[in-house]
Amino acid sequence: MNCGTALQVENEYAAKIRDGQVQGNGGGAPVAVGGWTCQGYPTPEVLSTGNASQCHTASAAIVAVLPVPNPASTLTTG
């Protein structure tokens, strides 16, 4: 698998989420994307690890990772 394939699968998965084609609470149920199975991680895991979703086949896996926010940088003073 190459980077282009990974990006294509993740982009197709994201499009299905945006279009409301993914079932489950918040669109987290497994969904088929061009021979891959993709599923989002629960929000607490996304916030603690940055892992947003995984797509896999029998022989390969892709994990979409978001930057984990730094709690100190998200605090504001008033």
N, C-alpha and C positions, 0 to 999 in steps of 0.2 A: 504494500500500500504506500502511496506517496502523499505528500502534503495537499496536493490539489484534490485528491479523492476525499481526504478527511474534511477539507473545507466545504466541498460540495455536499457531503452527507450532512454535516452540521448546519449548513445554510438551508437545505431542504427540510431538515427537522425543525429549525426555527420558523420557517415559513408555515409549516403545518400547525405549529403552536399559535402563531399570529392569526391564522385563518380559522381557528377553533376546531381543528380536525383531531385534536388529541384529547381523549377522555380522561376522567379522573379529577380529583381535587386539585385545581390549579393547573390542569393539563399535564399531570405527571405520569399517566399510564403509559405502558410500553406501546410503541407505534412502529410499524414497518416503514422503512425509508430505503428504497432501492436495494433490497437484499440485506439490509442492516436492521437491527432492532435497537431503537433509541428510547431512553427514559430519563426524566429529570430526577435529580436528587431532592430530598426534603429540604425545605428552607433552612432549618437549623444547621444542617450539614453544609449547605452552600455558604452560609454566613461564617461558619467556623473553618472550613477548608478551602473555599473558593471553587470546589468541584460543582459545576452546574448541571451537567448531564453526561451520560455515557451512551455511545452507540457501539454495537458489537456484532460480529459475525462469529462463526465457529472458530475462526483462526486469527481474528484481529479485534482490537478495541480502540476506541477514540474517547478521550475524556475532555470535555470542554471545561476550561478553568477560567474563572473570573478573578480579578484582583480582590483579595480580602481586605475590607476596610480596616484602617487603623483606628481603634476606638478613640485615641487621643486626638486624632485629626477631625473626628466627626463631632466633638463637643464644641459648643459655642458658649461664650460668656455673654451675659446680658446686662 
